[in-house]
């Protein structure tokens, strides 16, 4: 897997040691919603504040999507 960081936020994330997937995944954050477990896994949204900027981080595992096709 290749990590992608938007140019505008790259420096901010690097300064805070969050410039890769594992660092963001392992960061202890407070959830802003209840975990959704309806599709065989889980999905939750977290709030992250860095240097006065707010971000929402969605984490999911084994959360399968369905289509109408």
CHARMM internal coordinates of N, CA and C (Angstrom, degrees):
IC EDIT
DIST 1 N 1 CA 1.4415
DIST 1 CA 1 C 1.5279
ANGL 1 N 1 CA 1 C 108.65
DIST 1 C 2 N 1.3100
ANGL 1 CA 1 C 2 N 116.16
DIHE 1 N 1 CA 1 C 2 N 140.92
DIST 2 N 2 CA 1.4572
ANGL 1 C 2 N 2 CA 121.87
DIHE 1 CA 1 C 2 N 2 CA 177.78
DIST 2 CA 2 C 1.5210
ANGL 2 N 2 CA 2 C 109.27
DIHE 1 C 2 N 2 CA 2 C -105.29
DIST 2 C 3 N 1.3365
ANGL 2 CA 2 C 3 N 116.84
DIHE 2 N 2 CA 2 C 3 N 126.08
DIST 3 N 3 CA 1.4609
ANGL 2 C 3 N 3 CA 120.94
DIHE 2 CA 2 C 3 N 3 CA 176.89
DIST 3 CA 3 C 1.5165
ANGL 3 N 3 CA 3 C 109.47
DIHE 2 C 3 N 3 CA 3 C -76.24
DIST 3 C 4 N 1.3196
ANGL 3 CA 3 C 4 N 116.77
DIHE 3 N 3 CA 3 C 4 N 141.35
DIST 4 N 4 CA 1.4602
ANGL 3 C 4 N 4 CA 121.77
DIHE 3 CA 3 C 4 N 4 CA 175.02
DIST 4 CA 4 C 1.5142
ANGL 4 N 4 CA 4 C 108.75
DIHE 3 C 4 N 4 CA 4 C -123.35
DIST 4 C 5 N 1.3338
ANGL 4 CA 4 C 5 N 116.25
DIHE 4 N 4 CA 4 C 5 N 128.47
DIST 5 N 5 CA 1.4614
ANGL 4 C 5 N 5 CA 122.14
DIHE 4 CA 4 C 5 N 5 CA 175.29
DIST 5 CA 5 C 1.5138
ANGL 5 N 5 CA 5 C 108.08
DIHE 4 C 5 N 5 CA 5 C -123.87
DIST 5 C 6 N 1.3194
ANGL 5 CA 5 C 6 N 116.78
DIHE 5 N 5 CA 5 C 6 N 126.84
DIST 6 N 6 CA 1.4636
ANGL 5 C 6 N 6 CA 120.67
DIHE 5 CA 5 C 6 N 6 CA 177.13
DIST 6 CA 6 C 1.5228
ANGL 6 N 6 CA 6 C 108.98
DIHE 5 C 6 N 6 CA 6 C -61.66
DIST 6 C 7 N 1.3178
ANGL 6 CA 6 C 7 N 116.48
DIHE 6 N 6 CA 6 C 7 N 139.35
DIST 7 N 7 CA 1.4595
ANGL 6 C 7 N 7 CA 121.80
DIHE 6 CA 6 C 7 N 7 CA -176.31
DIST 7 CA 7 C 1.5106
ANGL 7 N 7 CA 7 C 114.16
DIHE 6 C 7 N 7 CA 7 C -54.66
DIST 7 C 8 N 1.3250
ANGL 7 CA 7 C 8 N 117.34
DIHE 7 N 7 CA 7 C 8 N -39.58
DIST 8 N 8 CA 1.4627
ANGL 7 C 8 N 8 CA 120.89
DIHE 7 CA 7 C 8 N 8 CA -177.05
DIST 8 CA 8 C 1.5278
ANGL 8 N 8 CA 8 C 112.41
DIHE 7 C 8 N 8 CA 8 C -65.71
DIST 8 C 9 N 1.3217
ANGL 8 CA 8 C 9 N 118.46
DIHE 8 N 8 CA 8 C 9 N -29.14
DIST 9 N 9 CA 1.4650
ANGL 8 C 9 N 9 CA 121.65
DIHE 8 CA 8 C 9 N 9 CA -178.00
DIST 9 CA 9 C 1.5279
ANGL 9 N 9 CA 9 C 113.46
DIHE 8 C 9 N 9 CA 9 C -104.70
DIST 9 C 10 N 1.2949
ANGL 9 CA 9 C 10 N 117.78
DIHE 9 N 9 CA 9 C 10 N -6.25
DIST 10 N 10 CA 1.4702
ANGL 9 C 10 N 10 CA 120.44
DIHE 9 CA 9 C 10 N 10 CA -176.14
DIST 10 CA 10 C 1.5279
ANGL 10 N 10 CA 10 C 112.10
DIHE 9 C 10 N 10 CA 10 C -55.23
DIST 10 C 11 N 1.3183
ANGL 10 CA 10 C 11 N 117.81
DIHE 10 N 10 CA 10 C 11 N -49.71
DIST 11 N 11 CA 1.4608
ANGL 10 C 11 N 11 CA 121.13
DIHE 10 CA 10 C 11 N 11 CA -178.62
DIST 11 CA 11 C 1.5153
ANGL 11 N 11 CA 11 C 112.40
DIHE 10 C 11 N 11 CA 11 C -62.22
DIST 11 C 12 N 1.3121
ANGL 11 CA 11 C 12 N 117.03
DIHE 11 N 11 CA 11 C 12 N -41.91
DIST 12 N 12 CA 1.4644
ANGL 11 C 12 N 12 CA 122.31
DIHE 11 CA 11 C 12 N 12 CA 178.79
DIST 12 CA 12 C 1.5245
ANGL 12 N 12 CA 12 C 110.72
DIHE 11 C 12 N 12 CA 12 C -60.09
DIST 12 C 13 N 1.3216
ANGL 12 CA 12 C 13 N 116.86
DIHE 12 N 12 CA 12 C 13 N -47.92
DIST 13 N 13 CA 1.4583
ANGL 12 C 13 N 13 CA 120.50
DIHE 12 CA 12 C 13 N 13 CA 179.39
DIST 13 CA 13 C 1.5246
ANGL 13 N 13 CA 13 C 111.48
DIHE 12 C 13 N 13 CA 13 C -65.71
DIST 13 C 14 N 1.3204
ANGL 13 CA 13 C 14 N 117.84
DIHE 13 N 13 CA 13 C 14 N -41.86
DIST 14 N 14 CA 1.4646
ANGL 13 C 14 N 14 CA 120.81
DIHE 13 CA 13 C 14 N 14 CA 179.15
DIST 14 CA 14 C 1.5258
ANGL 14 N 14 CA 14 C 111.10
DIHE 13 C 14 N 14 CA 14 C -62.59
DIST 14 C 15 N 1.3331
ANGL 14 CA 14 C 15 N 118.31
DIHE 14 N 14 CA 14 C 15 N -42.97
DIST 15 N 15 CA 1.4739
ANGL 14 C 15 N 15 CA 121.55
DIHE 14 CA 14 C 15 N 15 CA 179.23
DIST 15 CA 15 C 1.5257
ANGL 15 N 15 CA 15 C 112.19
DIHE 14 C 15 N 15 CA 15 C -60.71
DIST 15 C 16 N 1.3134
ANGL 15 CA 15 C 16 N 115.98
DIHE 15 N 15 CA 15 C 16 N -26.81
DIST 16 N 16 CA 1.4584
ANGL 15 C 16 N 16 CA 120.76
DIHE 15 CA 15 C 16 N 16 CA -177.86
DIST 16 CA 16 C 1.5251
ANGL 16 N 16 CA 16 C 113.06
DIHE 15 C 16 N 16 CA 16 C -102.94
DIST 16 C 17 N 1.3360
ANGL 16 CA 16 C 17 N 116.65
DIHE 16 N 16 CA 16 C 17 N 12.79
DIST 17 N 17 CA 1.4598
ANGL 16 C 17 N 17 CA 121.21
DIHE 16 CA 16 C 17 N 17 CA 177.01
DIST 17 CA 17 C 1.5198
ANGL 17 N 17 CA 17 C 113.81
DIHE 16 C 17 N 17 CA 17 C 67.59
DIST 17 C 18 N 1.3432
ANGL 17 CA 17 C 18 N 116.70
DIHE 17 N 17 CA 17 C 18 N 30.13
DIST 18 N 18 CA 1.4631
ANGL 17 C 18 N 18 CA 121.06
DIHE 17 CA 17 C 18 N 18 CA -175.67
DIST 18 CA 18 C 1.5201
ANGL 18 N 18 CA 18 C 112.26
DIHE 17 C 18 N 18 CA 18 C -123.71
DIST 18 C 19 N 1.3091
ANGL 18 CA 18 C 19 N 117.20
DIHE 18 N 18 CA 18 C 19 N 36.86
DIST 19 N 19 CA 1.4629
ANGL 18 C 19 N 19 CA 121.14
DIHE 18 CA 18 C 19 N 19 CA -173.39
DIST 19 CA 19 C 1.5243
ANGL 19 N 19 CA 19 C 113.96
DIHE 18 C 19 N 19 CA 19 C -91.74
DIST 19 C 20 N 1.3283
ANGL 19 CA 19 C 20 N 118.42
DIHE 19 N 19 CA 19 C 20 N 13.40
DIST 20 N 20 CA 1.4621
ANGL 19 C 20 N 20 CA 119.23
DIHE 19 CA 19 C 20 N 20 CA 175.50
DIST 20 CA 20 C 1.5320
ANGL 20 N 20 CA 20 C 110.41
DIHE 19 C 20 N 20 CA 20 C -144.56
DIST 20 C 21 N 1.2977
ANGL 20 CA 20 C 21 N 115.31
DIHE 20 N 20 CA 20 C 21 N 165.64
DIST 21 N 21 CA 1.4608
ANGL 20 C 21 N 21 CA 121.81
DIHE 20 CA 20 C 21 N 21 CA -175.90
DIST 21 CA 21 C 1.5208
ANGL 21 N 21 CA 21 C 112.00
DIHE 20 C 21 N 21 CA 21 C -56.59
DIST 21 C 22 N 1.3280
ANGL 21 CA 21 C 22 N 117.59
DIHE 21 N 21 CA 21 C 22 N -48.75
DIST 22 N 22 CA 1.4658
ANGL 21 C 22 N 22 CA 120.72
DIHE 21 CA 21 C 22 N 22 CA -176.69
DIST 22 CA 22 C 1.5206
ANGL 22 N 22 CA 22 C 112.08
DIHE 21 C 22 N 22 CA 22 C -59.76
DIST 22 C 23 N 1.3211
ANGL 22 CA 22 C 23 N 117.44
DIHE 22 N 22 CA 22 C 23 N -40.75
DIST 23 N 23 CA 1.4634
ANGL 22 C 23 N 23 CA 120.51
DIHE 22 CA 22 C 23 N 23 CA 179.83
DIST 23 CA 23 C 1.5272
ANGL 23 N 23 CA 23 C 110.71
DIHE 22 C 23 N 23 CA 23 C -63.45
DIST 23 C 24 N 1.3231
ANGL 23 CA 23 C 24 N 117.47
DIHE 23 N 23 CA 23 C 24 N -43.30
DIST 24 N 24 CA 1.4657
ANGL 23 C 24 N 24 CA 120.62
DIHE 23 CA 23 C 24 N 24 CA 178.74
DIST 24 CA 24 C 1.5274
ANGL 24 N 24 CA 24 C 111.22
DIHE 23 C 24 N 24 CA 24 C -68.63
DIST 24 C 25 N 1.3153
ANGL 24 CA 24 C 25 N 116.95
DIHE 24 N 24 CA 24 C 25 N -40.04
DIST 25 N 25 CA 1.4636
ANGL 24 C 25 N 25 CA 121.03
DIHE 24 CA 24 C 25 N 25 CA -178.74
DIST 25 CA 25 C 1.5276
ANGL 25 N 25 CA 25 C 111.16
DIHE 24 C 25 N 25 CA 25 C -64.88
DIST 25 C 26 N 1.3220
ANGL 25 CA 25 C 26 N 117.57
DIHE 25 N 25 CA 25 C 26 N -39.52
DIST 26 N 26 CA 1.4595
ANGL 25 C 26 N 26 CA 121.85
DIHE 25 CA 25 C 26 N 26 CA -175.24
DIST 26 CA 26 C 1.5234
ANGL 26 N 26 CA 26 C 114.14
DIHE 25 C 26 N 26 CA 26 C -86.21
DIST 26 C 27 N 1.3148
ANGL 26 CA 26 C 27 N 118.04
DIHE 26 N 26 CA 26 C 27 N -6.99
DIST 27 N 27 CA 1.4577
ANGL 26 C 27 N 27 CA 121.99
DIHE 26 CA 26 C 27 N 27 CA -179.62
DIST 27 CA 27 C 1.5270
ANGL 27 N 27 CA 27 C 110.23
DIHE 26 C 27 N 27 CA 27 C -65.23
DIST 27 C 28 N 1.3388
ANGL 27 CA 27 C 28 N 116.50
DIHE 27 N 27 CA 27 C 28 N 130.49
DIST 28 N 28 CA 1.4612
ANGL 27 C 28 N 28 CA 121.24
DIHE 27 CA 27 C 28 N 28 CA 177.95
DIST 28 CA 28 C 1.5216
ANGL 28 N 28 CA 28 C 109.44
DIHE 27 C 28 N 28 CA 28 C -77.64
DIST 28 C 29 N 1.3262
ANGL 28 CA 28 C 29 N 117.11
DIHE 28 N 28 CA 28 C 29 N 116.45
DIST 29 N 29 CA 1.4608
ANGL 28 C 29 N 29 CA 123.00
DIHE 28 CA 28 C 29 N 29 CA -178.15
DIST 29 CA 29 C 1.5224
ANGL 29 N 29 CA 29 C 109.63
DIHE 28 C 29 N 29 CA 29 C -134.42
DIST 29 C 30 N 1.3415
ANGL 29 CA 29 C 30 N 115.41
DIHE 29 N 29 CA 29 C 30 N 160.21
DIST 30 N 30 CA 1.4587
ANGL 29 C 30 N 30 CA 121.10
DIHE 29 CA 29 C 30 N 30 CA 175.42
DIST 30 CA 30 C 1.5234
ANGL 30 N 30 CA 30 C 109.56
DIHE 29 C 30 N 30 CA 30 C -90.35
DIST 30 C 31 N 1.3241
ANGL 30 CA 30 C 31 N 115.94
DIHE 30 N 30 CA 30 C 31 N 132.96
DIST 31 N 31 CA 1.4640
ANGL 30 C 31 N 31 CA 121.07
DIHE 30 CA 30 C 31 N 31 CA 177.84
DIST 31 CA 31 C 1.5240
ANGL 31 N 31 CA 31 C 109.72
DIHE 30 C 31 N 31 CA 31 C -73.43
DIST 31 C 32 N 1.3256
ANGL 31 CA 31 C 32 N 116.28
DIHE 31 N 31 CA 31 C 32 N 145.85
DIST 32 N 32 CA 1.4621
ANGL 31 C 32 N 32 CA 121.10
DIHE 31 CA 31 C 32 N 32 CA 177.41
DIST 32 CA 32 C 1.5305
ANGL 32 N 32 CA 32 C 111.22
DIHE 31 C 32 N 32 CA 32 C -103.41
DIST 32 C 33 N 1.3156
ANGL 32 CA 32 C 33 N 116.94
DIHE 32 N 32 CA 32 C 33 N -0.46
DIST 33 N 33 CA 1.4585
ANGL 32 C 33 N 33 CA 121.29
DIHE 32 CA 32 C 33 N 33 CA 177.10
DIST 33 CA 33 C 1.5217
ANGL 33 N 33 CA 33 C 109.23
DIHE 32 C 33 N 33 CA 33 C -145.89
DIST 33 C 34 N 1.3062
ANGL 33 CA 33 C 34 N 115.07
DIHE 33 N 33 CA 33 C 34 N 171.86
DIST 34 N 34 CA 1.4591
ANGL 33 C 34 N 34 CA 120.34
DIHE 33 CA 33 C 34 N 34 CA 174.83
DIST 34 CA 34 C 1.5274
ANGL 34 N 34 CA 34 C 108.12
DIHE 33 C 34 N 34 CA 34 C -81.48
DIST 34 C 35 N 1.3307
ANGL 34 CA 34 C 35 N 117.74
DIHE 34 N 34 CA 34 C 35 N 143.53
DIST 35 N 35 CA 1.4677
ANGL 34 C 35 N 35 CA 119.31
DIHE 34 CA 34 C 35 N 35 CA 178.97
DIST 35 CA 35 C 1.5282
ANGL 35 N 35 CA 35 C 111.59
DIHE 34 C 35 N 35 CA 35 C -58.65
DIST 35 C 36 N 1.3142
ANGL 35 CA 35 C 36 N 115.91
DIHE 35 N 35 CA 35 C 36 N 137.09
DIST 36 N 36 CA 1.4546
ANGL 35 C 36 N 36 CA 122.26
DIHE 35 CA 35 C 36 N 36 CA 175.00
DIST 36 CA 36 C 1.5236
ANGL 36 N 36 CA 36 C 106.76
DIHE 35 C 36 N 36 CA 36 C -94.59
DIST 36 C 37 N 1.3035
ANGL 36 CA 36 C 37 N 116.56
DIHE 36 N 36 CA 36 C 37 N 119.89
DIST 37 N 37 CA 1.4688
ANGL 36 C 37 N 37 CA 120.97
DIHE 36 CA 36 C 37 N 37 CA -177.17
DIST 37 CA 37 C 1.5256
ANGL 37 N 37 CA 37 C 112.07
DIHE 36 C 37 N 37 CA 37 C -122.56
DIST 37 C 38 N 1.3213
ANGL 37 CA 37 C 38 N 117.35
DIHE 37 N 37 CA 37 C 38 N 24.62
DIST 38 N 38 CA 1.4650
ANGL 37 C 38 N 38 CA 120.21
DIHE 37 CA 37 C 38 N 38 CA -172.73
DIST 38 CA 38 C 1.5247
ANGL 38 N 38 CA 38 C 115.04
DIHE 37 C 38 N 38 CA 38 C -82.01
DIST 38 C 39 N 1.2891
ANGL 38 CA 38 C 39 N 119.78
DIHE 38 N 38 CA 38 C 39 N -6.23
DIST 39 N 39 CA 1.4732
ANGL 38 C 39 N 39 CA 120.57
DIHE 38 CA 38 C 39 N 39 CA -175.09
DIST 39 CA 39 C 1.5298
ANGL 39 N 39 CA 39 C 113.43
DIHE 38 C 39 N 39 CA 39 C -123.86
DIST 39 C 40 N 1.2953
ANGL 39 CA 39 C 40 N 116.93
DIHE 39 N 39 CA 39 C 40 N 33.99
DIST 40 N 40 CA 1.4473
ANGL 39 C 40 N 40 CA 120.75
DIHE 39 CA 39 C 40 N 40 CA 173.93
DIST 40 CA 40 C 1.5155
ANGL 40 N 40 CA 40 C 115.38
DIHE 39 C 40 N 40 CA 40 C 87.91
DIST 40 C 41 N 1.3022
ANGL 40 CA 40 C 41 N 118.56
DIHE 40 N 40 CA 40 C 41 N -4.21
DIST 41 N 41 CA 1.4611
ANGL 40 C 41 N 41 CA 123.21
DIHE 40 CA 40 C 41 N 41 CA 177.76
DIST 41 CA 41 C 1.5135
ANGL 41 N 41 CA 41 C 108.28
DIHE 40 C 41 N 41 CA 41 C -142.88
DIST 41 C 42 N 1.3211
ANGL 41 CA 41 C 42 N 116.63
DIHE 41 N 41 CA 41 C 42 N -141.52
DIST 42 N 42 CA 1.4631
ANGL 41 C 42 N 42 CA 119.57
DIHE 41 CA 41 C 42 N 42 CA 176.91
DIST 42 CA 42 C 1.5201
ANGL 42 N 42 CA 42 C 110.20
DIHE 41 C 42 N 42 CA 42 C -147.12
DIST 42 C 43 N 1.3253
ANGL 42 CA 42 C 43 N 115.11
DIHE 42 N 42 CA 42 C 43 N 157.33
DIST 43 N 43 CA 1.4543
ANGL 42 C 43 N 43 CA 123.15
DIHE 42 CA 42 C 43 N 43 CA 179.06
DIST 43 CA 43 C 1.5241
ANGL 43 N 43 CA 43 C 107.60
DIHE 42 C 43 N 43 CA 43 C -148.93
DIST 43 C 44 N 1.3387
ANGL 43 CA 43 C 44 N 117.06
DIHE 43 N 43 CA 43 C 44 N 130.55
DIST 44 N 44 CA 1.4634
ANGL 43 C 44 N 44 CA 122.16
DIHE 43 CA 43 C 44 N 44 CA -179.09
DIST 44 CA 44 C 1.5215
ANGL 44 N 44 CA 44 C 109.17
DIHE 43 C 44 N 44 CA 44 C -145.78
DIST 44 C 45 N 1.3261
ANGL 44 CA 44 C 45 N 116.38
DIHE 44 N 44 CA 44 C 45 N 148.20
DIST 45 N 45 CA 1.4629
ANGL 44 C 45 N 45 CA 122.86
DIHE 44 CA 44 C 45 N 45 CA 177.07
DIST 45 CA 45 C 1.5245
ANGL 45 N 45 CA 45 C 108.80
DIHE 44 C 45 N 45 CA 45 C -107.01
DIST 45 C 46 N 1.3318
ANGL 45 CA 45 C 46 N 115.63
DIHE 45 N 45 CA 45 C 46 N 136.35
DIST 46 N 46 CA 1.4593
ANGL 45 C 46 N 46 CA 122.73
DIHE 45 CA 45 C 46 N 46 CA -179.63
DIST 46 CA 46 C 1.5221
ANGL 46 N 46 CA 46 C 109.85
DIHE 45 C 46 N 46 CA 46 C -121.51
DIST 46 C 47 N 1.3335
ANGL 46 CA 46 C 47 N 116.67
DIHE 46 N 46 CA 46 C 47 N 156.00
DIST 47 N 47 CA 1.4682
ANGL 46 C 47 N 47 CA 122.57
DIHE 46 CA 46 C 47 N 47 CA 176.64
DIST 47 CA 47 C 1.5237
ANGL 47 N 47 CA 47 C 107.72
DIHE 46 C 47 N 47 CA 47 C -106.51
DIST 47 C 48 N 1.3417
ANGL 47 CA 47 C 48 N 115.81
DIHE 47 N 47 CA 47 C 48 N 133.84
DIST 48 N 48 CA 1.4589
ANGL 47 C 48 N 48 CA 122.49
DIHE 47 CA 47 C 48 N 48 CA 178.87
DIST 48 CA 48 C 1.5275
ANGL 48 N 48 CA 48 C 107.97
DIHE 47 C 48 N 48 CA 48 C -128.64
DIST 48 C 49 N 1.3305
ANGL 48 CA 48 C 49 N 117.27
DIHE 48 N 48 CA 48 C 49 N 127.43
DIST 49 N 49 CA 1.4652
ANGL 48 C 49 N 49 CA 122.76
DIHE 48 CA 48 C 49 N 49 CA 177.04
DIST 49 CA 49 C 1.5189
ANGL 49 N 49 CA 49 C 109.30
DIHE 48 C 49 N 49 CA 49 C -114.12
DIST 49 C 50 N 1.3323
ANGL 49 CA 49 C 50 N 116.59
DIHE 49 N 49 CA 49 C 50 N 125.86
DIST 50 N 50 CA 1.4618
ANGL 49 C 50 N 50 CA 122.62
DIHE 49 CA 49 C 50 N 50 CA 179.57
DIST 50 CA 50 C 1.5182
ANGL 50 N 50 CA 50 C 109.34
DIHE 49 C 50 N 50 CA 50 C -133.49
DIST 50 C 51 N 1.3052
ANGL 50 CA 50 C 51 N 116.15
DIHE 50 N 50 CA 50 C 51 N 119.63
DIST 51 N 51 CA 1.4633
ANGL 50 C 51 N 51 CA 121.88
DIHE 50 CA 50 C 51 N 51 CA 174.46
DIST 51 CA 51 C 1.5282
ANGL 51 N 51 CA 51 C 111.99
DIHE 50 C 51 N 51 CA 51 C 49.33
DIST 51 C 52 N 1.3166
ANGL 51 CA 51 C 52 N 116.29
DIHE 51 N 51 CA 51 C 52 N 45.34
DIST 52 N 52 CA 1.4559
ANGL 51 C 52 N 52 CA 121.15
DIHE 51 CA 51 C 52 N 52 CA 177.05
DIST 52 CA 52 C 1.5202
ANGL 52 N 52 CA 52 C 115.88
DIHE 51 C 52 N 52 CA 52 C 81.51
DIST 52 C 53 N 1.3203
ANGL 52 CA 52 C 53 N 117.67
DIHE 52 N 52 CA 52 C 53 N 3.04
DIST 53 N 53 CA 1.4669
ANGL 52 C 53 N 53 CA 121.41
DIHE 52 CA 52 C 53 N 53 CA 178.18
DIST 53 CA 53 C 1.5249
ANGL 53 N 53 CA 53 C 109.40
DIHE 52 C 53 N 53 CA 53 C -111.64
DIST 53 C 54 N 1.3238
ANGL 53 CA 53 C 54 N 116.06
DIHE 53 N 53 CA 53 C 54 N 139.21
DIST 54 N 54 CA 1.4524
ANGL 53 C 54 N 54 CA 120.81
DIHE 53 CA 53 C 54 N 54 CA 179.84
DIST 54 CA 54 C 1.5192
ANGL 54 N 54 CA 54 C 111.85
DIHE 53 C 54 N 54 CA 54 C -104.22
DIST 54 C 55 N 1.3096
ANGL 54 CA 54 C 55 N 115.55
DIHE 54 N 54 CA 54 C 55 N 142.20
DIST 55 N 55 CA 1.4644
ANGL 54 C 55 N 55 CA 122.52
DIHE 54 CA 54 C 55 N 55 CA 179.25
DIST 55 CA 55 C 1.5240
ANGL 55 N 55 CA 55 C 108.96
DIHE 54 C 55 N 55 CA 55 C -137.06
DIST 55 C 56 N 1.3172
ANGL 55 CA 55 C 56 N 116.26
DIHE 55 N 55 CA 55 C 56 N 148.80
DIST 56 N 56 CA 1.4590
ANGL 55 C 56 N 56 CA 121.68
DIHE 55 CA 55 C 56 N 56 CA 171.41
DIST 56 CA 56 C 1.5163
ANGL 56 N 56 CA 56 C 107.70
DIHE 55 C 56 N 56 CA 56 C -109.20
DIST 56 C 57 N 1.3187
ANGL 56 CA 56 C 57 N 115.21
DIHE 56 N 56 CA 56 C 57 N 131.05
DIST 57 N 57 CA 1.4542
ANGL 56 C 57 N 57 CA 122.18
DIHE 56 CA 56 C 57 N 57 CA -175.95
DIST 57 CA 57 C 1.5266
ANGL 57 N 57 CA 57 C 108.43
DIHE 56 C 57 N 57 CA 57 C -119.68
DIST 57 C 58 N 1.3228
ANGL 57 CA 57 C 58 N 116.66
DIHE 57 N 57 CA 57 C 58 N 118.28
DIST 58 N 58 CA 1.4612
ANGL 57 C 58 N 58 CA 120.55
DIHE 57 CA 57 C 58 N 58 CA 178.40
DIST 58 CA 58 C 1.5166
ANGL 58 N 58 CA 58 C 108.91
DIHE 57 C 58 N 58 CA 58 C -96.67
DIST 58 C 59 N 1.3167
ANGL 58 CA 58 C 59 N 114.76
DIHE 58 N 58 CA 58 C 59 N 129.44
DIST 59 N 59 CA 1.4595
ANGL 58 C 59 N 59 CA 120.83
DIHE 58 CA 58 C 59 N 59 CA 176.29
DIST 59 CA 59 C 1.5228
ANGL 59 N 59 CA 59 C 107.89
DIHE 58 C 59 N 59 CA 59 C -119.47
DIST 59 C 60 N 1.3205
ANGL 59 CA 59 C 60 N 114.98
DIHE 59 N 59 CA 59 C 60 N 139.57
DIST 60 N 60 CA 1.4613
ANGL 59 C 60 N 60 CA 118.90
DIHE 59 CA 59 C 60 N 60 CA 176.51
DIST 60 CA 60 C 1.5171
ANGL 60 N 60 CA 60 C 109.55
DIHE 59 C 60 N 60 CA 60 C -149.92
DIST 60 C 61 N 1.3222
ANGL 60 CA 60 C 61 N 114.95
DIHE 60 N 60 CA 60 C 61 N 152.74
DIST 61 N 61 CA 1.4513
ANGL 60 C 61 N 61 CA 121.03
DIHE 60 CA 60 C 61 N 61 CA 178.89
DIST 61 CA 61 C 1.5250
ANGL 61 N 61 CA 61 C 108.86
DIHE 60 C 61 N 61 CA 61 C -143.02
DIST 61 C 62 N 1.3197
ANGL 61 CA 61 C 62 N 115.98
DIHE 61 N 61 CA 61 C 62 N 128.66
DIST 62 N 62 CA 1.4677
ANGL 61 C 62 N 62 CA 121.99
DIHE 61 CA 61 C 62 N 62 CA -179.95
DIST 62 CA 62 C 1.5220
ANGL 62 N 62 CA 62 C 112.05
DIHE 61 C 62 N 62 CA 62 C 51.58
DIST 62 C 63 N 1.3041
ANGL 62 CA 62 C 63 N 116.45
DIHE 62 N 62 CA 62 C 63 N 34.41
DIST 63 N 63 CA 1.4636
ANGL 62 C 63 N 63 CA 122.16
DIHE 62 CA 62 C 63 N 63 CA -179.05
DIST 63 CA 63 C 1.5195
ANGL 63 N 63 CA 63 C 107.71
DIHE 62 C 63 N 63 CA 63 C -98.21
DIST 63 C 64 N 1.3217
ANGL 63 CA 63 C 64 N 116.61
DIHE 63 N 63 CA 63 C 64 N 102.28
DIST 64 N 64 CA 1.4586
ANGL 63 C 64 N 64 CA 122.16
DIHE 63 CA 63 C 64 N 64 CA -172.83
DIST 64 CA 64 C 1.5216
ANGL 64 N 64 CA 64 C 111.22
DIHE 63 C 64 N 64 CA 64 C -87.07
DIST 64 C 65 N 1.3286
ANGL 64 CA 64 C 65 N 116.00
DIHE 64 N 64 CA 64 C 65 N 139.15
DIST 65 N 65 CA 1.4625
ANGL 64 C 65 N 65 CA 120.36
DIHE 64 CA 64 C 65 N 65 CA 177.07
DIST 65 CA 65 C 1.5194
ANGL 65 N 65 CA 65 C 109.83
DIHE 64 C 65 N 65 CA 65 C -99.35
DIST 65 C 66 N 1.3017
ANGL 65 CA 65 C 66 N 114.36
DIHE 65 N 65 CA 65 C 66 N 158.47
DIST 66 N 66 CA 1.4627
ANGL 65 C 66 N 66 CA 120.29
DIHE 65 CA 65 C 66 N 66 CA 177.27
DIST 66 CA 66 C 1.5192
ANGL 66 N 66 CA 66 C 108.38
DIHE 65 C 66 N 66 CA 66 C -124.84
DIST 66 C 67 N 1.3198
ANGL 66 CA 66 C 67 N 116.36
DIHE 66 N 66 CA 66 C 67 N 151.64
DIST 67 N 67 CA 1.4590
ANGL 66 C 67 N 67 CA 120.60
DIHE 66 CA 66 C 67 N 67 CA 177.11
DIST 67 CA 67 C 1.5238
ANGL 67 N 67 CA 67 C 109.43
DIHE 66 C 67 N 67 CA 67 C -117.44
DIST 67 C 68 N 1.3126
ANGL 67 CA 67 C 68 N 115.59
DIHE 67 N 67 CA 67 C 68 N 167.35
DIST 68 N 68 CA 1.4607
ANGL 67 C 68 N 68 CA 120.91
DIHE 67 CA 67 C 68 N 68 CA 178.03
DIST 68 CA 68 C 1.5199
ANGL 68 N 68 CA 68 C 112.39
DIHE 67 C 68 N 68 CA 68 C -88.76
DIST 68 C 69 N 1.3200
ANGL 68 CA 68 C 69 N 118.45
DIHE 68 N 68 CA 68 C 69 N -1.76
DIST 69 N 69 CA 1.4716
ANGL 68 C 69 N 69 CA 122.39
DIHE 68 CA 68 C 69 N 69 CA -177.71
DIST 69 CA 69 C 1.5116
ANGL 69 N 69 CA 69 C 110.88
DIHE 68 C 69 N 69 CA 69 C -74.46
END
COOR INIT
IC SEED 1 N 1 CA 1 C
IC BUILD
